[in-house]
Amino acid sequence: MQGLSNFLVKREKMHTDIERRENERISCETPILHNTSPPDFFYRGTMYNFSKEGLYFESNEDLLQGDKISISMKKPPPHFIKKTHQYFDVKIIWCQELQGSSYQVGYGAKLI
């Protein structure tokens, strides 16, 4: 988790301390499953924050900016949509290689 904290601090500094999102991000640490583009299998990852319009997750799978994928979670975090099992589609907006994390890549995704 320390690697994620450092990553988010560095990322926010890259944005010159200006929050550009219209919706509040809610922190969490929720296991997810996601597919790739084109869809084949589901892979493990972890979602670390979400908002009304998007989310940040980490994974070891290679995804590209613009890819449209599906995400599934068995136990959504509090404040998330109130269903016991969630499936939704997202579009990858950005990706960042990670160091000091159990995953190789972090992704910013928009709900579609």
C-alpha positions in Angstrom: 0.0 0.0 0.0 3.0 2.3 0.6 3.8 2.1 -3.1 0.3 3.2 -4.0 0.5 6.1 -1.6 3.7 7.3 -3.1 2.3 6.9 -6.6 -0.8 8.9 -5.8 1.3 11.7 -4.2 3.6 11.9 -7.2 0.6 11.7 -9.6 -1.2 14.6 -7.8 2.0 16.7 -7.9 2.1 16.1 -11.6 -1.3 17.8 -11.8 0.2 20.8 -9.9 -2.0 20.2 -6.8 -5.2 20.9 -8.8 -8.0 18.3 -8.5 -9.5 18.1 -12.0 -12.3 15.6 -11.1 -15.8 16.9 -10.6 -16.7 13.9 -8.4 -15.1 13.0 -5.1 -12.9 9.9 -5.1 -13.6 7.3 -2.4 -10.7 5.2 -1.2 -11.0 1.4 -1.0 -9.0 -1.8 -1.5 -11.4 -4.1 -3.3 -10.4 -7.3 -5.2 -11.7 -7.3 -8.8 -11.7 -9.4 -11.8 -11.3 -7.8 -15.3 -11.1 -9.0 -18.8 -8.8 -7.7 -21.6 -9.5 -6.2 -25.0 -10.5 -8.3 -26.9 -12.2 -10.3 -24.1 -10.7 -13.7 -23.3 -10.4 -14.6 -19.6 -10.9 -12.7 -16.4 -7.8 -11.6 -14.5 -7.2 -10.5 -10.9 -6.6 -6.9 -9.9 -7.4 -4.5 -7.0 -9.5 -1.3 -7.2 -8.1 1.4 -4.9 -10.5 4.2 -5.4 -13.7 5.1 -7.3 -16.0 8.0 -8.0 -19.4 8.5 -9.7 -17.7 8.5 -13.1 -14.5 6.3 -12.8 -12.1 4.3 -10.8 -8.4 3.5 -10.3 -7.2 -0.1 -10.3 -4.0 -2.1 -10.5 -3.3 -5.3 -12.4 -0.6 -7.4 -14.0 -2.3 -7.5 -17.4 -1.4 -5.3 -20.3 -4.2 -2.9 -21.3 -4.0 0.1 -23.6 -5.4 3.6 -23.4 -8.9 3.4 -25.1 -9.5 -0.3 -24.4 -13.0 -1.1 -23.3 -13.2 -3.9 -20.7 -15.5 -5.4 -18.1 -14.9 -5.5 -14.4 -16.5 -7.7 -11.8 -16.4 -7.6 -8.0 -18.1 -10.0 -5.5 -18.1 -7.6 -2.5 -18.4 -4.0 -3.6 -17.0 -1.5 -1.1 -19.4 0.6 1.1 -20.8 3.6 -0.8 -20.7 1.7 -4.0 -23.8 0.7 -5.9 -25.9 -1.5 -3.6 -25.8 -5.0 -5.2 -24.1 -8.1 -3.9 -22.3 -8.7 -7.2 -21.2 -5.9 -9.6 -20.4 -6.1 -13.3 -19.7 -2.9 -15.3 -17.8 -1.7 -18.3 -15.1 0.9 -18.3 -12.8 2.6 -20.8 -9.1 2.8 -20.0 -8.1 6.5 -19.9 -4.5 6.3 -18.7 -2.0 3.7 -17.5 1.2 4.0 -15.4 3.9 1.4 -14.8 4.3 0.8 -11.1 7.3 0.1 -8.9 7.0 -1.0 -5.3 3.6 -2.5 -5.8 2.4 -6.1 -6.0 1.0 -5.2 -9.5 2.9 -4.0 -12.6 0.4 -1.4 -13.9 -2.1 1.1 -12.5 -5.1 2.2 -14.6 -7.4 5.1 -14.6 -10.8 4.1 -16.1 -14.0 5.8 -16.9 -17.4 4.1 -16.4 -19.2 3.6 -19.7 
